Amino acid sequence: MNSDQIIGSKKNLLSRDRLVVLPFLKSIEIALKSIKVRFFRSLITTMSLVLAVSFLGFISVSNEVANGLLATQNPELRQAVVRSGYDLGAEDTRVDSSPKQRWIVILSLLVCVVGIVNAQLMAVTERFREIGTMKCLGALDRFILRLFILEAGMQGLAGAGAGALAGGLFSLLNAVLRFGTVALIEVSWTGVFFSVGIATGVGCLLSLLGVLYPALVAARMQPVEAMRVEQ
């Protein structure tokens, strides 16, 4: 190894030592402050997720209620389930989401993802100077990426959780109005909690997928270009 290579390696070691890596908890704190500053914009983004996930939770829990009623093998309850709109064959003992329901759920979730991507791209545009300032202060690309993903994860968890709970509660309320209290007695509560959990997980995943491209755009920005943009 010659002298130039030795000097170069020493400079690399020194530059690495000077890099300040923020703790993960500090990143969470910064993400929370960013959400608070942009509360109303975050609320609008989250509401689209709440509506889509609540619809998914409503459909899933409604199916669990119908399956609980069918499990009693009571002809009257079976007829009530059929009258409520479920297509059942003579030997069917369970209900599944119809193709129409599945397509409506898929479309609503796709619209939700598009809305999240659009809102996050607008957030990136509004935060050009902030991103440029952080990069000038030494923030690495992975820190910017982590910051946006953390913000989306928090919004996704809050929105998906609220939407899944709201959809499940409205579904149970609708079941009581249609079938009476027997719907709450015969329903599988394990299935209900599982459906709410699945809806919450799907909502969080959609939120993270929706922010992935805008986060990459923000992380790859050059500091000079970001600071040059006029707000």
N, C-alpha and C positions, 0 to 999 in steps of 0.2 A: 504494500500500500504506500503510495507516494505522499508527499507533504500536503498537496492540494486535497487529496481524498480525506486525509486525516482532519484537516481544517474544516472541510465540508461536513464530515460526520459530527464534529464537535458543535458546529453551528446548528445542525439538525437537532442534536440532543438539547442544546440550550433553548431552542425555540419550542421544543416539546415541553421542557420544564416550565416555560413561561405561560403555557396554555392553562387557562383557568377553566376547569370543568365544574359546572354547577351541579350540586346534588339533585337527585330526582325530586325530593320534597320541595326544593326551591323552584323547580320547573312547574310543579303543581301549583305552588303559590302564585307564580307569575300568570299561569293560565287562568286561575280563579279571578285574579284582578282584571285580566283582559275581558273576561266574560261580564264582570260587574260593570266595567266601563262601557261596554257595548250591550247592555242588558236587553234593551228593547229589540235590537237586531237579532240577538241570540234567541230571544223569546219567539220572534216570528219564525226563525229557522226551526226551533224546537217544536212549535205548534204543528207544523206540517208533519213532523215525525209522530207527534202524539195522535193526530187524526188517523194516519195510516196504520199505526200499530194498534190503536183502539179498535179499528175495524177488523183487523186480524184476530185480536183477542176475543171480540164479540162472536165471530164466526166459530172459532175453536171451542169456546166455552158453551155456546149454543149446541154444538154437536155433542159435547159431553153430557149436557142435560138430556138431550133426546136419547142418547144411548142408555142413560140411567133409567129413563122411563120404559124403554123397550126391554131392558133386562128384567123388569117385573113380570113380563109376559101377561100383562093385563090387557085384554082386548080393547077396553075403553080408552086406556092410555095410549095404546097403539093407534087407534083411530084419531085421537087428539093430536098425536105427532104428525100423522098424515095430513090432517086438516091444517096444520100449521105451515105446510108447504114442502115437507120432505117427501121425496119420491121413494117409496118402499115397495119391494116385490113381496110376493106371498111368503117367501121363506127368509127374507132379510131380517137379521137380528141386530144389526148396527147400521148407523147412518154415516156417510162420508160426505165430504164437501163435494158438491156438484161441480161439473166442469165450468159452469157459469160463475159460481162462487169463486172458484180458484182463479179464473181469468180476471175477475174484478179485483181480487186481493193482489194479484201480481201487478196489474196495471196501477193500482193505488200505490204500491210500494215503489214501482218504477218512477212514478210522478214525484214521490217523496225524495228519491235519490237525486233526480234532476233538480228539484228545488234546493236541496242541500248543496249540490255542486255549484249552482248559480249563486247562492248566498255566500258560500265560502270564497268563490272567485271575486265577488264584490268586496268581501272583507280583505282579501289580499290587496286589491287595488287601493282601498282606503288606507292600508297600513304600509304602503311603500316606504315612506320616510322612517317609520318605526322599525321596519325590517332592515333598512339601510343603516340606521343608527346602531342597531344591535350588531350587525356585521362589522361595522367600523370599530366597534368596541371589542371585537374578537369572537363574536358568536359564530360557531361552526354551522355548516349546513344541517347536520344531524340535530343540532339544538333547535333550529327553526322548525324542522320537520317534527320533532318531538313536541314542540309547543302547540302546533296546530292540531296534531293528533290527540294530545291531551285535552284540548278545548273541545274537540269533536266528541271524544269519549265521554267527557262529563255531561255535555249536552245530550248525547245519545242515551246515556244511562238514565238521566233524569226524565227526558222525554219519553223514552221507550217504557220505562217503569210506570210513569203516570198514565200513558196511553193503554198499556196492557191491563192495569188495574181498573181504569175507567171502562174499558171494553168488557172486562169480566163482570164488573158490578152491574152494568147496564144489561148484560146478557142474563144474569141471574134475576134481575128485577123484571125483565121481559118474560122470563120463564114463569115467575110467580104469577104475573098477571094473566098469562095464557093457561097454565096448567094447575095453578094453586101451589100451596106449600109442599105438596108431594114432590114437586120438582127439586126442592132443596133437600128433601129427605133421601131421595133415591139417587141423586147425582153422586158420581165418584169425585170426592174432593181432591183425591190425589191427582186425578186427571185434570181437574180444574187448575190446581196449582202448577201442574206440568205445562198446561196450555199457556198460562200467564207467563211462566218462565221462558217458554219457547218464544213467545211474542216479544218479550223483553230482549232476549238474545238476538233475535232477528233485527229488532230496531237498532240495537247497538252496532251490529255488524253493518247495517245500511249506513249508519252515520259515519263509521270509519271508512267505508268504501267511498262515500260521497266526498270526504275531505281529502282523500289520498292524492288526487291530481292537483287540487289547489295548493296542498302542502308542498308537493314537489316543485310547483311553480315558484312558490315563495322561497323555498330553500335554495333554488338555483339562481336566484336573482343576484346580480352584481351590485355591490354597495354603491358604486358611482352612479349607475343607472337608477337605482332606487332613490338616492338623494336628489337626483336631478329632476324628478317628476314634480310638477307643480300641483298642489292640492287646491 
